[in-house]
Amino acid sequence: MDHYKLVLPEHLNHYGYLFGGNLLHWIDEIGYIAANLQFPGHEFVTIGLDNVVFKQSIKLGSILKFDTNLTRLGKTAATYNVKVSCEDRDTGSIAQVFETNITFVSIDKTGKKKPINESDADQGSIIP
């Protein structure tokens, strides 16, 4: 699933570049959307990111592409790989600026872990 975000002035830090917390927020949100679209009827909460390394600064006006793919399905958890790329508007070159794996756990209404079955996946989902 591809998703895009435009870096606006309110997303910047005091140095004039994208505040890393905004990027992490977007990754969490986009991963959550992917999990919910792929496994309807499940409630998901984030349990972790495996790696947080910002590879380069991101400028105002940049358009970020988020490529999200399911990489692991456990008994109660789903892990998605999220790659973030950015096109340099001056040169047209595309660089991967961030990558992580984010894991969500399925919970029931009481907050206890709820099993996920492969058959729960929405076959008509926009997620490949």
DSSP file with accessible surface (Angstrom, degrees, kcal/mol):
  #  RESIDUE AA STRUCTURE BP1 BP2  ACC     N-H-->O    O-->H-N    N-H-->O    O-->H-N    TCO  KAPPA ALPHA  PHI   PSI    X-CA   Y-CA   Z-CA
    1    1 A M              0   0   29      0, 0.0    67,-2.4     0, 0.0     2,-0.4   0.000 360.0 360.0 360.0 125.7    0.0    0.0    0.0
    2    2 A D  E     +A   67   0A  76     65,-0.2     2,-0.3    63,-0.0    65,-0.2  -0.814 360.0 175.5-100.2 144.0    1.4    3.3   -1.0
    3    3 A H  E     -A   66   0A  53     63,-1.7    63,-3.4    -2,-0.4     2,-0.3  -0.978  13.6-148.9-143.2 151.6    0.6    6.5    0.8
    4    4 A Y  E     -A   65   0A 128     -2,-0.3     2,-0.3    61,-0.2    61,-0.2  -0.937   9.2-172.4-128.2 148.7    1.8   10.1    0.4
    5    5 A K  E     -A   64   0A  55     59,-1.9    59,-3.1    -2,-0.3     2,-0.5  -0.999  16.7-140.9-137.3 141.9    2.4   13.1    2.7
    6    6 A L  E     -A   63   0A  85     -2,-0.3     2,-0.7    57,-0.2    57,-0.2  -0.869  22.4-127.9 -99.9 130.4    3.3   16.7    2.0
    7    7 A V        -     0   0    0     55,-2.7    54,-2.7    -2,-0.5    55,-0.1  -0.703  35.1-175.7 -82.8 114.9    5.8   18.3    4.4
    8    8 A L    >   -     0   0   62     -2,-0.7     3,-2.3    52,-0.2     4,-0.3  -0.609  41.2 -96.3-107.2 167.0    4.2   21.6    5.5
    9    9 A P  G >  S+     0   0   82      0, 0.0     3,-1.7     0, 0.0     7,-0.1   0.856 121.5  59.5 -54.0 -36.1    5.5   24.4    7.8
   10   10 A E  G 3  S+     0   0  137      1,-0.3    -3,-0.0     8,-0.0     0, 0.0   0.624  99.2  59.7 -71.3  -7.8    3.7   23.0   10.9
   11   11 A H  G <  S+     0   0   29     -3,-2.3     8,-2.9     2,-0.0    -1,-0.3   0.464  88.2 101.7 -93.9  -2.9    5.7   19.7   10.4
   12   12 A L  B <   -F   18   0B  44     -3,-1.7     6,-0.3    -4,-0.3     2,-0.1  -0.488  62.6-136.5 -89.8 154.4    9.1   21.4   10.8
   13   13 A N    >   -     0   0   49      4,-3.5     3,-1.8    -2,-0.2    -1,-0.1  -0.281  45.6 -84.2 -90.0-175.5   11.5   21.6   13.7
   14   14 A H  T 3  S+     0   0  153      1,-0.3    -2,-0.0     2,-0.1    -1,-0.0   0.589 128.6  58.9 -72.1  -7.2   13.4   24.7   14.8
   15   15 A Y  T 3  S-     0   0  170      2,-0.2    -1,-0.3     3,-0.0     3,-0.1   0.452 119.9-107.0 -94.8  -5.9   16.1   24.0   12.2
   16   16 A G  S <  S+     0   0   35     -3,-1.8    44,-0.6     1,-0.3     2,-0.3   0.619  84.0 108.5  91.9  13.5   13.6   24.1    9.3
   17   17 A Y  B    S-G   59   0C  98     42,-0.1    -4,-3.5     1,-0.1    -1,-0.3  -0.789  82.4 -69.3-117.6 165.9   13.5   20.4    8.6
   18   18 A L  B     -F   12   0B  16     40,-2.6     2,-0.4    -2,-0.3    -6,-0.3  -0.262  51.0-121.3 -55.1 128.5   10.8   17.7    9.2
   19   19 A F    >>  -     0   0  110     -8,-2.9     3,-1.3     1,-0.1     4,-1.2  -0.596  17.0-134.8 -70.9 125.9   10.5   17.0   12.9
   20   20 A G  H 3> S+     0   0   21     -2,-0.4     4,-2.3     1,-0.3     5,-0.2   0.815 101.6  63.7 -56.8 -32.3   11.2   13.3   13.4
   21   21 A G  H 3> S+     0   0   29      1,-0.2     4,-2.2     2,-0.2    -1,-0.3   0.850  99.6  53.7 -61.9 -33.7    8.2   12.8   15.7
   22   22 A N  H <> S+     0   0   40     -3,-1.3     4,-2.5   -11,-0.2    -1,-0.2   0.917 107.6  50.3 -66.6 -41.3    5.9   13.8   12.8
   23   23 A L  H  X S+     0   0    2     -4,-1.2     4,-2.4     1,-0.2    -2,-0.2   0.937 111.5  48.0 -62.8 -43.0    7.5   11.1   10.6
   24   24 A L  H  X S+     0   0   49     -4,-2.3     4,-2.4     1,-0.2    -1,-0.2   0.894 110.1  52.9 -64.1 -39.2    7.0    8.5   13.4
   25   25 A H  H  X S+     0   0  109     -4,-2.2     4,-2.6     1,-0.2    -1,-0.2   0.928 110.2  47.7 -59.4 -46.8    3.4    9.6   13.9
   26   26 A W  H  X S+     0   0   10     -4,-2.5     4,-3.0     1,-0.2     5,-0.3   0.896 110.2  51.8 -64.6 -40.1    2.7    9.1   10.1
   27   27 A I  H  X S+     0   0    0     -4,-2.4     4,-2.5     2,-0.2     5,-0.2   0.929 111.4  47.5 -62.0 -43.6    4.3    5.7   10.1
   28   28 A D  H  X S+     0   0   61     -4,-2.4     4,-2.3     2,-0.2    -2,-0.2   0.940 115.1  45.7 -61.9 -45.8    2.2    4.6   13.0
   29   29 A E  H  X S+     0   0   76     -4,-2.6     4,-2.3     2,-0.2    -2,-0.2   0.931 114.7  45.9 -64.4 -46.2   -1.0    6.0   11.4
   30   30 A I  H  X S+     0   0    0     -4,-3.0     4,-2.3     2,-0.2    -1,-0.2   0.901 113.5  49.4 -68.5 -39.3   -0.2    4.5    7.9
   31   31 A G  H  X S+     0   0    0     -4,-2.5     4,-2.5    -5,-0.3    -1,-0.2   0.916 110.3  51.5 -63.0 -41.9    0.7    1.1    9.4
   32   32 A Y  H  X S+     0   0   93     -4,-2.3     4,-2.5    -5,-0.2    -2,-0.2   0.919 109.3  50.0 -60.9 -43.6   -2.5    1.1   11.5
   33   33 A I  H  X S+     0   0   58     -4,-2.3     4,-2.4     1,-0.2     5,-0.2   0.934 110.2  50.6 -61.7 -44.9   -4.6    1.9    8.4
   34   34 A A  H  X S+     0   0    0     -4,-2.3     4,-2.3     1,-0.2     5,-0.2   0.931 111.4  47.7 -59.1 -46.4   -2.9   -1.0    6.5
   35   35 A A  H  X S+     0   0    0     -4,-2.5     4,-2.4     1,-0.2    -1,-0.2   0.923 113.3  47.6 -62.6 -43.1   -3.6   -3.5    9.3
   36   36 A N  H  < S+     0   0   40     -4,-2.5    -1,-0.2     1,-0.2    -2,-0.2   0.857 113.4  47.2 -69.9 -34.1   -7.2   -2.4    9.7
   37   37 A L  H  < S+     0   0   70     -4,-2.4    -1,-0.2    -5,-0.2    85,-0.2   0.881 116.6  44.0 -72.2 -36.5   -7.9   -2.6    5.9
   38   38 A Q  H  < S+     0   0   22     -4,-2.3    84,-2.7     1,-0.3    -2,-0.2   0.836 124.9  32.0 -78.2 -31.2   -6.2   -6.0    5.7
   39   39 A F  S >< S-     0   0    2     -4,-2.4     3,-1.3    82,-0.2    -1,-0.3  -0.627  80.2-169.4-127.7  72.3   -7.8   -7.5    8.8
   40   40 A P  T 3  S+     0   0   65      0, 0.0     3,-0.1     0, 0.0    -3,-0.1  -0.260  71.3  36.7 -61.9 148.6  -11.3   -6.0    9.2
   41   41 A G  T 3  S+     0   0   64      1,-0.3     2,-0.3    -5,-0.1    -5,-0.1   0.396  95.1 108.2  89.4  -2.5  -13.0   -6.7   12.4
   42   42 A H    <   -     0   0    8     -3,-1.3     2,-0.5    -6,-0.2    -1,-0.3  -0.831  60.7-143.3-107.7 146.8   -9.8   -6.5   14.4
   43   43 A E  E     -B  107   0A  85     64,-0.7    64,-2.8    -2,-0.3     2,-0.4  -0.939  25.0-163.1-104.2 126.6   -8.8   -3.8   16.8
   44   44 A F  E     -B  106   0A   9     -2,-0.5     2,-0.3    62,-0.2    62,-0.2  -0.880  13.9-173.6-116.3 145.4   -5.0   -3.1   16.6
   45   45 A V  E     -B  105   0A  63     60,-2.0    60,-2.6    -2,-0.4     2,-0.3  -0.970  33.1-108.6-129.2 148.6   -2.6   -1.3   19.0
   46   46 A T  E     +B  104   0A  55     -2,-0.3    58,-0.2    58,-0.2     3,-0.1  -0.586  33.2 174.1 -75.6 132.7    1.0   -0.5   18.3
   47   47 A I  E     -     0   0A 104     56,-3.0     2,-0.3     1,-0.3    57,-0.2   0.569  57.0 -32.0-114.2 -13.4    3.5   -2.6   20.3
   48   48 A G  E     -B  103   0A  29     55,-1.3    55,-2.7     0, 0.0     2,-0.4  -0.894  35.3-126.8 169.9 159.7    6.8   -1.4   18.7
   49   49 A L  E     -B  102   0A  64     -2,-0.3    53,-0.2    53,-0.2     3,-0.1  -0.950  22.2-148.0-115.2 141.7    9.1   -0.3   16.0
   50   50 A D  S    S+     0   0   99     51,-2.3     2,-0.3    -2,-0.4    52,-0.1   0.749  76.0  10.6 -86.3 -21.2   12.3   -2.2   15.4
   51   51 A N        -     0   0   90     50,-0.3     2,-0.5     2,-0.0    -1,-0.3  -0.957  51.8-167.6-159.7 134.1   14.6    0.5   14.3
   52   52 A V        +     0   0   64     -2,-0.3     2,-0.4    -3,-0.1    48,-0.1  -0.891  28.4 146.4-129.5  99.1   14.5    4.3   14.3
   53   53 A V        -     0   0   76     -2,-0.5     2,-0.7    46,-0.3    46,-0.4  -0.962  36.3-148.6-134.2 115.8   17.3    5.8   12.2
   54   54 A F        -     0   0  100     -2,-0.4    44,-0.2     1,-0.1     3,-0.1  -0.766  11.1-167.0 -85.2 116.9   16.7    9.1   10.3
   55   55 A K        -     0   0  110     42,-2.0     2,-0.3    -2,-0.7    -1,-0.1   0.733  62.3  -7.9 -82.7 -25.3   18.9    8.8    7.2
   56   56 A Q  S    S-     0   0  101     41,-0.5    -1,-0.2     2,-0.0     2,-0.1  -0.980  78.2 -85.5-163.7 161.9   18.7   12.4    6.0
   57   57 A S        -     0   0   76     -2,-0.3     2,-0.5    -3,-0.1   -40,-0.0  -0.415  36.8-143.0 -70.9 149.3   17.0   15.7    6.6
   58   58 A I        -     0   0   11    -40,-0.2   -40,-2.6    -2,-0.1     2,-0.1  -0.970  16.3-140.3-120.9 126.1   13.7   16.3    4.9
   59   59 A K  B >   -G   17   0C 102     -2,-0.5     3,-1.8   -42,-0.2   -52,-0.2  -0.402  27.7 -85.6 -86.6 159.5   12.9   19.8    3.6
   60   60 A L  T 3  S+     0   0   81    -44,-0.6   -52,-0.2     1,-0.2    -1,-0.1  -0.293 115.1  26.4 -55.0 136.5    9.7   21.8    3.5
   61   61 A G  T 3  S+     0   0   16    -54,-2.7    -1,-0.2     1,-0.3   -53,-0.1   0.356  86.4 142.9  87.5  -5.2    7.6   21.0    0.5
   62   62 A S    <   -     0   0    9     -3,-1.8   -55,-2.7   -56,-0.1     2,-0.6  -0.382  45.7-139.9 -67.1 145.1    8.9   17.5    0.2
   63   63 A I  E     -A    6   0A  99     24,-0.4    24,-0.9   -57,-0.2     2,-0.4  -0.950  18.9-155.6-106.7 118.7    6.4   14.8   -0.9
   64   64 A L  E     -AC   5  86A   0    -59,-3.1   -59,-1.9    -2,-0.6     2,-0.5  -0.798   3.3-152.0 -97.6 137.9    7.1   11.6    1.0
   65   65 A K  E     -AC   4  85A  71     20,-2.7    20,-2.4    -2,-0.4     2,-0.6  -0.936   6.3-159.5-109.1 127.5    6.0    8.2   -0.3
   66   66 A F  E     -AC   3  84A   0    -63,-3.4   -63,-1.7    -2,-0.5     2,-0.6  -0.936   3.0-166.3-108.7 117.0    5.3    5.5    2.3
   67   67 A D  E     -AC   2  83A  48     16,-3.0    16,-2.4    -2,-0.6     2,-0.5  -0.929  11.6-171.9-106.1 115.7    5.5    1.9    1.0
   68   68 A T  E     + C   0  82A   1    -67,-2.4     2,-0.4    -2,-0.6    14,-0.2  -0.937   8.8 170.4-118.8 126.7    3.8   -0.5    3.5
   69   69 A N  E     - C   0  81A  57     12,-2.2    12,-3.0    -2,-0.5     2,-0.3  -0.999  36.4-116.9-138.5 136.5    3.9   -4.3    3.3
   70   70 A L  E     + C   0  80A  55     -2,-0.4    10,-0.3    58,-0.3     3,-0.1  -0.518  36.3 168.7 -66.4 126.5    2.9   -7.1    5.6
   71   71 A T  E     +     0   0A  80      8,-3.1     2,-0.3     1,-0.4     9,-0.2   0.610  60.8  20.4-115.5 -21.4    6.1   -9.0    6.5
   72   72 A R  E     - C   0  79A 148      7,-1.6     7,-2.9     2,-0.0     2,-0.5  -0.970  52.3-167.3-153.2 135.8    5.0  -11.3    9.3
   73   73 A L  E     + C   0  78A  52     -2,-0.3     5,-0.2     5,-0.2     2,-0.1  -0.981  18.9 177.0-124.3 115.0    1.7  -12.6   10.7
   74   74 A G        -     0   0   15      3,-3.4    42,-0.2    -2,-0.5    -2,-0.0  -0.263  49.9 -80.1 -99.1-166.1    1.8  -14.2   14.1
   75   75 A K  S    S-     0   0  184      1,-0.2    41,-3.1    -2,-0.1     3,-0.0   0.882 124.5  -0.4 -65.8 -39.1   -0.9  -15.6   16.3
   76   76 A T  S    S+     0   0   31     39,-0.3    30,-3.1     1,-0.0     2,-0.3   0.379 123.8  68.7-129.8  -0.6   -2.0  -12.2   17.6
   77   77 A A  E     - D   0 105A  13     28,-0.2    -3,-3.4    39,-0.1     2,-0.4  -0.910  52.5-159.1-129.4 152.5    0.3   -9.7   15.9
   78   78 A A  E     -CD  73 104A   0     26,-2.5    26,-2.8    -2,-0.3     2,-0.4  -0.996  11.1-156.6-128.5 133.5    1.0   -8.4   12.4
   79   79 A T  E     -CD  72 103A  14     -7,-2.9    -8,-3.1    -2,-0.4    -7,-1.6  -0.941   7.6-166.9-114.5 133.4    4.3   -6.7   11.4
   80   80 A Y  E     -CD  70 102A   1     22,-2.8    22,-2.8    -2,-0.4     2,-0.5  -0.950  16.1-138.6-119.3 137.0    4.6   -4.3    8.5
   81   81 A N  E     -CD  69 101A  17    -12,-3.0   -12,-2.2    -2,-0.4     2,-0.5  -0.829  21.5-165.1 -89.9 130.4    7.7   -3.0    6.8
   82   82 A V  E     -CD  68 100A   0     18,-3.1    18,-2.0    -2,-0.5     2,-0.4  -0.980   6.1-172.8-121.9 118.8    7.4    0.7    6.1
   83   83 A K  E     -CD  67  99A  78    -16,-2.4   -16,-3.0    -2,-0.5     2,-0.5  -0.940   7.1-159.5-109.3 134.2    9.8    2.4    3.6
   84   84 A V  E     +CD  66  98A   0     14,-3.2    13,-2.4    -2,-0.4    14,-1.5  -0.961  12.5 179.9-116.2 125.4    9.8    6.1    3.2
   85   85 A S  E     -CD  65  96A  28    -20,-2.4   -20,-2.7    -2,-0.5     2,-0.4  -0.875   9.8-161.3-123.9 159.5   11.2    7.8    0.1
   86   86 A C  E     -CD  64  95A  12      9,-2.5     9,-2.5    -2,-0.3     2,-0.5  -0.999  13.2-137.8-142.0 133.3   11.5   11.4   -0.9
   87   87 A E  E     - D   0  94A 101    -24,-0.9     2,-0.6    -2,-0.4   -24,-0.4  -0.800  20.9-128.1 -93.4 130.7   12.1   12.9   -4.4
   88   88 A D     >  -     0   0   53      5,-3.2     4,-3.0    -2,-0.5     5,-0.2  -0.685  15.7-152.6 -74.3 117.3   14.6   15.8   -4.6
   89   89 A R  T  4 S+     0   0  170     -2,-0.6    -1,-0.2     1,-0.2    -2,-0.0   0.760  90.8  50.1 -67.9 -23.1   12.6   18.4   -6.5
   90   90 A D  T  4 S+     0   0  133      1,-0.1    -1,-0.2     3,-0.1    -2,-0.0   0.897 126.9  19.6 -81.4 -41.2   15.8   20.0   -7.9
   91   91 A T  T  4 S-     0   0   99      2,-0.2    -2,-0.2     0, 0.0     3,-0.1   0.642  91.7-129.7-105.1 -19.2   17.5   16.9   -9.3
   92   92 A G     <  +     0   0   36     -4,-3.0    -3,-0.1     1,-0.3     2,-0.1   0.426  59.0 141.9  82.2  -1.9   14.6   14.4   -9.6
   93   93 A S        -     0   0   67     -5,-0.2    -5,-3.2    -6,-0.1     2,-0.5  -0.461  44.1-140.3 -75.4 146.6   16.6   11.7   -7.7
   94   94 A I  E     - D   0  87A 116     -7,-0.2     2,-0.4    -2,-0.1    -7,-0.2  -0.921  19.6-174.6-110.8 130.6   14.7    9.5   -5.3
   95   95 A A  E     - D   0  86A  31     -9,-2.5    -9,-2.5    -2,-0.5     2,-0.6  -0.967  28.4-125.5-125.5 140.5   16.2    8.6   -1.9
   96   96 A Q  E     + D   0  85A  73     -2,-0.4   -11,-0.3   -11,-0.2     3,-0.1  -0.756  30.5 178.0 -79.7 120.5   15.0    6.2    0.8
   97   97 A V  E     +     0   0A   3    -13,-2.4   -42,-2.0    -2,-0.6   -41,-0.5   0.598  59.8   8.8-103.1 -13.2   15.0    8.4    3.9
   98   98 A F  E     + D   0  84A   0    -14,-1.5   -14,-3.2   -44,-0.2     2,-0.3  -0.971  54.2 179.9-165.0 147.8   13.7    6.0    6.5
   99   99 A E  E     + D   0  83A  66    -46,-0.4   -46,-0.3    -2,-0.3     2,-0.3  -0.964  15.3 149.6-152.6 140.1   12.7    2.3    7.0
  100  100 A T  E     - D   0  82A   2    -18,-2.0   -18,-3.1    -2,-0.3     2,-0.5  -0.972  39.5-120.0-157.0 166.4   11.4    0.4    9.9
  101  101 A N  E     - D   0  81A  41     -2,-0.3   -51,-2.3   -20,-0.2     2,-0.4  -0.971  28.2-164.5-110.6 131.7    9.2   -2.6   10.9
  102  102 A I  E     -BD  49  80A   0    -22,-2.8   -22,-2.8    -2,-0.5     2,-0.4  -0.961   3.7-153.9-120.3 134.5    6.2   -1.7   13.0
  103  103 A T  E     -BD  48  79A  31    -55,-2.7   -56,-3.0    -2,-0.4   -55,-1.3  -0.922   8.0-170.4-115.6 135.0    4.2   -4.4   14.9
  104  104 A F  E     -BD  46  78A   0    -26,-2.8   -26,-2.5    -2,-0.4     2,-0.4  -0.924  10.7-147.8-118.9 144.0    0.6   -4.2   15.9
  105  105 A V  E     -BD  45  77A   9    -60,-2.6   -60,-2.0    -2,-0.4     2,-0.4  -0.910  16.9-127.5-111.6 141.1   -1.2   -6.6   18.2
  106  106 A S  E     -B   44   0A   0    -30,-3.1     8,-3.0    -2,-0.4     2,-0.3  -0.729  32.4-174.8 -85.5 131.2   -4.9   -7.5   17.8
  107  107 A I  E     -BE  43 113A  36    -64,-2.8   -64,-0.7    -2,-0.4     6,-0.2  -0.908  18.7-130.7-126.7 157.4   -6.9   -7.0   21.0
  108  108 A D    >   -     0   0   59      4,-2.7     3,-1.9    -2,-0.3     6,-0.1  -0.281  48.1 -81.5 -91.9-174.2  -10.5   -7.7   22.0
  109  109 A K  T 3  S+     0   0  180      1,-0.3    -1,-0.0     2,-0.1    -2,-0.0   0.716 130.6  52.3 -65.0 -19.2  -12.9   -5.2   23.7
  110  110 A T  T 3  S-     0   0  105      2,-0.1    -1,-0.3     3,-0.0     3,-0.1   0.441 120.4-105.8 -95.7  -1.0  -11.3   -6.0   27.1
  111  111 A G  S <  S+     0   0   46     -3,-1.9     2,-0.2     1,-0.3    -2,-0.1   0.484  76.3 134.3  91.7   3.3   -7.7   -5.3   25.9
  112  112 A K        -     0   0  144      1,-0.1    -4,-2.7    -5,-0.0    -1,-0.3  -0.597  67.5 -88.5 -86.5 150.7   -6.7   -9.0   25.8
  113  113 A K  B     -E  107   0A 148     -6,-0.2    -6,-0.3    -2,-0.2    -1,-0.1  -0.274  41.8-156.1 -58.7 137.5   -4.8  -10.3   22.8
  114  114 A K        -     0   0   72     -8,-3.0    -8,-0.3   -38,-0.3    -1,-0.1  -0.969  20.4-112.0-119.5 129.2   -7.1  -11.7   20.1
  115  115 A P        -     0   0   82      0, 0.0     2,-0.5     0, 0.0   -39,-0.3  -0.247  23.0-149.8 -60.2 146.7   -6.0  -14.3   17.6
  116  116 A I        -     0   0    8    -41,-3.1     2,-0.4   -42,-0.2   -39,-0.1  -0.979  10.2-162.9-115.9 129.9   -5.6  -13.3   13.9
  117  117 A N    >   -     0   0   91     -2,-0.5     3,-2.3     1,-0.1     4,-0.4  -0.869  28.5-124.9-109.2 147.4   -6.1  -16.0   11.3
  118  118 A E  G >  S+     0   0  160     -2,-0.4     3,-1.7     1,-0.3    -1,-0.1   0.853 113.6  63.0 -56.6 -31.5   -4.9  -15.8    7.7
  119  119 A S  G 3  S+     0   0  102      1,-0.3    -1,-0.3    -3,-0.0     4,-0.1   0.667  89.0  70.0 -69.2 -13.5   -8.5  -16.4    6.7
  120  120 A D  G <  S+     0   0   48     -3,-2.3    -1,-0.3     2,-0.1    -2,-0.2   0.662  75.3 110.5 -73.2 -17.5   -9.4  -13.1    8.5
  121  121 A A  S <  S-     0   0   21     -3,-1.7     2,-0.8    -4,-0.4   -82,-0.2  -0.344  78.5-117.5 -63.5 138.1   -7.6  -11.2    5.7
  122  122 A D    >   -     0   0   75    -84,-2.7     3,-1.6   -85,-0.2     5,-0.2  -0.654  21.1-161.1 -76.8 110.4   -9.9   -9.1    3.5
  123  123 A Q  T 3  S+     0   0  165     -2,-0.8    -1,-0.2     1,-0.3    -2,-0.1   0.759  92.0  50.8 -67.6 -22.0   -9.4  -10.7    0.0
  124  124 A G  T 3  S+     0   0   67     -3,-0.1    -1,-0.3   -86,-0.0    -2,-0.1   0.314  85.9 129.7 -95.6   8.9  -10.8   -7.6   -1.6
  125  125 A S    <   -     0   0   20     -3,-1.6   -87,-0.1     1,-0.1   -88,-0.0  -0.192  68.0-127.7 -62.6 154.0   -8.5   -5.3    0.4
  126  126 A I  S    S+     0   0  124      2,-0.1    -1,-0.1   -92,-0.0   -88,-0.1   0.538  88.6  94.7 -77.7  -4.5   -6.4   -2.7   -1.4
  127  127 A I              0   0   12     -5,-0.2    -2,-0.1   -93,-0.1   -58,-0.1  -0.757 360.0 360.0 -87.3 126.7   -3.4   -4.2    0.4
  128  128 A P              0   0  124      0, 0.0   -58,-0.3     0, 0.0    -2,-0.1  -0.302 360.0 360.0 -69.4 360.0   -1.6   -6.8   -1.7
